[in-house]
Amino acid sequence: MFRPKLPTMPQPTGTVTPPAIVIEPTTITPGTPAPPSAPAVPASAPVSSRPTVQLTPGTALALVGGGTAVVLVVGAVLVSMLLAVAVTAASVAVCAVVLRSLLASGAKRR
């Protein structure tokens, strides 16, 4: 009565065969190896694989403006979240004071 009954795993109801995989042989044709390509740049000039970034006064001003906008938006979001927490705390405090006064006045009447 107190022993749990464990469900039995259902057995497969037929023969299960894996799908047949057909492997077709491929022919390999030997080709002529390509000669290694020589660099076109003279050896005296060092070559950088990274592109150079030139900072003009216009792009610097755009970067400063974009950074300022990001800081202002993040600041506004954080201030609004702080304000929401403060308003919630104040409303909870007011509810606590009202409940306390209601319970105290109810206890005095008895």
Helices and strands as residue ranges (DSSP letters): H 57-108
